[in-house]
Amino acid sequence: MTHPTVVREAARVIAIEAARAYVANIRPIDLTNPGVLVGHLMAAETLLMDIVAAHDEPTEGAQV
């Protein structure tokens, strides 16, 4: 399914800004606490998957 270019670009910007906001709000991480580390890794993975998905979907006029 293709989406209008404006919608895809908005999704891309939102995904990237969400990742930037997450990183900007990270406080010093307790490297001895595995639960905190796993939580940050899972959040980062989810944000990266959102960025990839936003860039993988074709836009209007794109050849599939």
Secondary structure as UniProt FT lines:
FT   HELIX           5..24
FT   TURN            31..32
FT   HELIX           34..56
FT   TURN            60..61
//
